[in-house]
Amino acid sequence: MINMNLLDTFLWLALAVWLYMSAWFVVAKVTNRADVVDSAWGLGFIYAAWLAWWVNGRQQDITLLAAAFVSLWGLRLFLHIFTRNVRKSEDYRYVQFRRKWGKLFWPQAYLRIFILQGVLLLLISTTTIAIMTRHLLAWHPLAIAGFAIWALGIIFEGEADAELRNFVKTKKSGEIMQKGLWRFSRHPNYFGEITTWWGAALVAISVGQYWGVIGALAITFLITKVSGIPPLEKHYASNKAYEKYKRHTSVLIPLPPKR
């Protein structure tokens, strides 16, 4: 193992993430499917977490458990996205980008999809990097609470995705998912993901790494304001069943349905 200071760790990880996303870009070119970047997302966090653990030589219970939690979350997300996408044609978002960028699609995709997602991956990973770069870690009640919330988020997101996948198998045209967790939130999978990262942030805070909240803030902003909820809400804006669903269902935080 190597021991590095914080700046060296970020520089080393930035290079590693750039190589990682570039490799996935090659896969996208070979398969002619830009949506492989979605599968790369979950695995990328595992890659970054274990690299941060390795270069800092932190063989401690908290860092190992944090890396394991990231691995559990990332592997589940990878399998969910990969098994979903492999059965269908390229995601509609990337098809739209192909039409918009034309002959410049692949250069634009490399910079504006793959490299941008690498930057965001590194930014969100600051939460786990904060844990990995802390010396002399000791268990604190806040760490236990953080891991509990972290686990809850992973379970919640996984259950929401499973419910949606089962629904899609038998859904009728125009039908909207509003059973199980989806009865209490229009985006319970995103709620689970945000919960996951705030649980990790609490662990970072518990070891004195307050800047670890940066990653949790970043994923919360992205999901609620940029690439998560807004485009989905816009996509279903003209669906009458969804408009009715919106009137009595919380957008994110699970709440009892309104009457």
ABEGO torsion letter per residue (X at the ends): XBBBBAAAAAAAAAAAAAAAAAAAAAAAAAAGBAAAAAAAAAAAAAAAAAAAAAAAGBBBAAAAAAAAAAAAAAAAAAAAAAAAAAABBBBAAAAAAAAAAEAAAAAAAAAAAAAAAAAAAAAAAAAAAAAAABBGBBBBAAAAAAAAAAAAAAAAAAAAAAAAAAAAAABBBGBBBABEAAAABABAAAAAAAAAAAAAAAAAAAAGBAAAAAAAAAAAAAAAABABAAAAAAAAAABAAAAAAAAABBAABBBBBBX
